[in-house]
């Protein structure tokens, strides 16, 4: 696991150094504008402080008439009114910078989000499981990126503003009282050490709270996704008990963190109250100044500003602990997401050329999962016409082999040469993906804009794969928007994926148990569609009946990577 500050620096680097030139130029322009506003704010505060002292001295002198008193008050109020928009401008610039950072960092995670979720890509990673592994990647992207950029931007710019205020107010404070200036430095040093000691466990407590919250969310997600199965088993009582136990753990971890945070804040409040007497005690020792209320007020203001700037870490101890916890988890996920399995893979995938005798040829392919050898030194090729069936017992590595052929599995060694022209090969997974949108968009996925097909032809395709009942439900409309993953059964979804094949008409196809949830009649219908559309195809299946639609059978033994290849007819 990366160290907290190393993790924060690397995440900052992704935006401020590793982004493209245009993005960096815009970001640094925003930052320059924010810095200019911060410097102006610091100078304006000093000017207002001097003006306030001067006008207060005039008021306390007793020599001003009522009209002059009113003019003095209005003059100060006008100055405050004219300078107040600067603060609003600062927050607007701050929000623009934070949102740009958040958007860029989120896009960088989204770039490899799908690849990172592929089991073949992640299977080679070392076991990096930690207390936050229950947090879903989508939660990290949707929530943690925003938390990190908000905390980092706030603390970073607050730190710069503290430096600006320290520069201006420390000079003013030294002018008013060198002794008071020394007291502020010593008090800030003491406060930082005390807070650091009391809050040393806050990052770990916050990480534990996040882990327990992630575990609780994970349990709820699993209960929702498997609600029907749980009810069929009658296991709702057990699941609810697990959720209640996780909820209690989340509550306890939050309680422990808040208790530690309350102790730190209590000590901070008491410490600041005691230090509030400092300016008065120091200034009354200065001869002739005990009656100068305006000077004493300005000394209090300057002392408080210097102390606030020097106590930045102490006052924001809780936010720093949250930043380190979030940065560590987010950067660890970034390492998992970007770790290049291909650098360790020895599976070479090359494009087949027109002189090759097969559109898919495998030489010396060995596949592994964890400490198991799924396939050992396999040599085979798919026929240019007809199908190659991959069969074998459950768990023997059939789907893993298909993933390797599609380029989604990297743990192994060997050479794969296949057709790689755009649109020439279509992959049909066992669990079809139903996109959000209309029935038409389901059929055209993933090339919803590139393909133009008449409605009548789409109707014919749906009927060809046995989905005329879907047309009846939509009354023939193709632009009906529904949750198709909920409206269609698994078997219907599988046949809809075959309908996509009829729409796109690829030359070849890789098919993963696309009829596992269908009856024999629909199975025959599906494979007739595949065989009549594609010149060649490779499919995974268990049923003996599938042999009728293939000319070759690659059977995996499931033991020590053994395999056998033979003709079917």
Beta strands, then each sheet from edge to edge (+ up, - down):
strand 1: 346-351
strand 2: 360-369
strand 3: 372-382
strand 4: 386-392
strand 5: 412-418
strand 6: 425-428
strand 7: 437-438
strand 8: 481-482
strand 9: 508-512
strand 10: 536-540
strand 11: 552-556
strand 12: 563-567
sheet 1: 1+ 5+ 2- 3+
sheet 2: 6+ 9+ 10+ 4+ 11+ 12-
sheet 3: 7+ 8-
end
